[in-house]
Amino acid sequence: MTLIELLLALAMVTAVGAGLFSAYWMANNAFEQQLSGSDVQYSSRTAMQWIVNDVLQLAKDSEENSIRILDEGKKLHLSVQYIKDEQIQCAQVEYYLDDNTQWFYRDESSKPALPIAENIENVNFCYNYNLDFLNIELMAEIAGHSFTLNSAVTPRVEFP
């Protein structure tokens, strides 16, 4: 084997190795982007489910409005009733977005604020008083990929 053949073989092995590494890197990068995208979608759906569950347990008081939209649709305030130890309990719950950290929080009056979703770019609440339903829009973004989740829910529970 001559020196030229050896250099040619080494160049071919290097080219094949670089091609394999490039394919591995692109596949791994695509996998990580899909994983982070699915994490954002999961946390957005989880946050939406928290809101829906609380709206379904709204207090139906004629004196007190149980749904309030604050900060031009950026904050949701709910008066929630639930049964604990065979007693009807009331709680004040707020949902809001911290613009500095892009964390979405659930703040119950008797407990510390709980972060329920991350990478939330924007949130919008809109309540239709005539039809008695709440429209919720969560927009999440990570690594240049955006995801928007919309839902509408109406309160159903009435306590005696």
C-alpha positions in Angstrom: 0.0 0.0 0.0 1.4 3.3 -1.0 1.2 6.6 0.9 -1.3 8.0 -1.7 -3.6 5.0 -1.2 -3.4 5.4 2.6 -4.2 9.1 2.4 -7.1 8.4 0.0 -8.5 5.8 2.3 -8.1 8.1 5.3 -10.0 10.9 3.4 -12.8 8.5 2.5 -13.2 7.3 6.1 -13.1 10.9 7.3 -15.8 11.9 4.7 -18.0 8.9 5.7 -17.5 9.6 9.4 -18.4 13.3 8.9 -21.5 12.3 7.0 -22.6 9.9 9.7 -22.0 12.4 12.5 -23.9 15.1 10.5 -26.9 12.8 10.1 -26.7 11.8 13.8 -26.5 15.5 14.9 -29.5 16.5 12.7 -31.6 13.6 14.0 -30.7 14.4 17.6 -31.4 18.1 17.2 -34.8 17.3 15.6 -35.6 14.9 18.5 -34.8 17.6 21.1 -36.9 20.2 19.3 -39.8 17.8 19.2 -39.4 16.9 22.8 -39.3 20.5 23.9 -42.3 21.3 21.7 -44.3 18.4 23.2 -43.3 19.6 26.7 -44.8 23.1 26.0 -48.0 21.5 24.5 -48.3 19.3 27.6 -47.9 22.1 30.1 -50.3 24.3 28.1 -52.9 21.5 28.1 -52.4 21.0 31.8 -52.9 24.7 32.6 -56.0 24.7 30.4 -57.3 21.7 32.4 -56.7 23.4 35.7 -58.8 26.4 34.5 -61.6 24.3 33.1 -61.9 22.3 36.3 -62.1 25.5 38.4 -64.7 27.1 36.0 -66.8 23.9 36.3 -66.9 24.4 40.1 -67.8 28.1 40.1 -69.9 29.6 42.8 -73.3 30.5 41.5 -74.1 33.5 43.7 -76.5 36.1 42.4 -74.8 38.7 44.7 -71.2 38.0 43.7 -69.9 37.7 40.2 -67.9 34.5 40.2 -65.9 35.3 37.1 -63.9 38.5 36.7 -61.5 39.3 33.9 -58.8 41.7 35.0 -55.8 43.5 33.3 -57.5 43.6 29.9 -58.0 39.9 29.6 -54.6 38.9 31.1 -55.8 37.8 34.5 -58.7 35.6 35.5 -60.4 35.7 39.0 -62.8 33.0 40.0 -64.9 32.4 43.2 -64.8 28.6 43.4 -66.9 26.3 45.6 -65.9 22.8 46.4 -67.0 20.1 49.0 -64.5 19.2 51.6 -65.3 17.0 54.7 -69.0 17.2 53.7 -68.9 21.0 53.9 -69.1 23.6 51.1 -65.8 25.5 51.0 -65.2 28.7 49.0 -61.9 29.8 47.5 -60.7 32.8 45.5 -58.5 31.6 42.6 -56.5 33.8 40.2 -54.7 32.8 37.0 -52.1 35.1 35.6 -49.0 35.2 33.5 -45.7 36.5 34.9 -44.3 38.4 31.8 -40.7 38.4 33.1 -40.4 34.6 33.5 -43.2 33.4 31.1 -44.6 31.2 33.9 -48.3 30.8 34.2 -49.6 30.7 37.8 -52.6 29.6 39.7 -53.0 31.6 42.9 -55.5 30.3 45.4 -56.4 32.5 48.4 -55.3 30.1 51.1 -52.2 28.7 49.3 -49.1 30.0 47.7 -49.1 30.7 44.0 -48.5 27.5 42.0 -46.7 27.6 38.6 -48.7 25.4 36.3 -47.1 26.1 32.9 -43.9 27.5 31.5 -42.9 29.2 28.2 -46.3 30.8 28.0 -46.0 33.8 25.7 -49.5 35.3 26.1 -52.8 34.5 27.7 -56.2 36.0 26.9 -59.5 35.5 28.8 -62.8 36.6 27.5 -66.1 36.1 29.3 -69.4 36.3 27.4 -72.0 37.3 30.1 -75.0 36.7 27.8 -74.1 33.1 27.0 -72.3 32.4 30.3 -69.1 31.0 28.9 -65.4 31.7 29.2 -63.1 31.7 26.2 -59.5 30.9 27.1 -56.5 31.3 24.8 -53.0 30.3 25.8 -50.0 31.0 23.5 -46.7 29.2 24.1 -43.4 29.5 22.3 -40.1 27.7 22.6 -37.2 27.6 20.2 -39.1 29.6 17.5 -42.0 27.2 17.5 -45.3 28.6 18.7 -48.4 26.7 19.9 -51.8 28.2 20.5 -54.5 26.5 22.6 -58.1 27.7 22.6 -61.0 26.5 24.8 -64.4 27.6 25.8 -66.1 26.5 29.0 -69.3 27.2 30.9 -69.9 26.7 34.6 -72.2 23.8 35.4 -72.2 23.2 39.2 -74.9 24.8 41.4 -74.8 24.3 45.1 -77.9 24.5 47.3 
